[in-house]
Every structure is written in structure tokens, then in C-alpha cells.
């Protein structure tokens, strides 16, 4: 594995320091961060169920040129 030296700190989304600058990234250092979190499952949410996202996407895809790209094959103009 290619070994990299960090130029900047790496932090989690909640600002916990994972690696300070000048850390040599090796397979072992990455495994030390990944391994304890393997069992944790993050909740998932459907983006399409949020607000008007699904309707907005369908509306957008029904406008040119996307209406032709995603045309229903049964409604194709070519016979």
C-alpha cells in the first residue's frame, strides 16, 4: 500500500481529531480507525420521501431533453 503523510488534520463530522498533520497513513493506522466502527450501523433515510424531492425529480425529468432520454419505450415515437 502507498504510504502517505498528511499535510492537514483529519477530523470527524463532530470535530474529533482522527489524525494530526504529519501522520504517516499506513494500512495499520487506517484499520485502527475503521475496525472499532464496523459494527455501528448508521440510520438511513430515503431522500425521495423528503418534502417534494420525488415530485421535483419527476417534474425535472419530464422536461426536454430528459423527457426523450427517459421516454417510456411503450410510448416511443419510433415503431
Buried (B, 14 or more C-beta within 10 A) or exposed (E): EEEEEBEEEEEEEEEEEBBEEEBEBEEEBEEEEEEEEEEEEEEEEEEEEEEEEEEEEEEEEEEEEEEEEEEEEEEEEEE
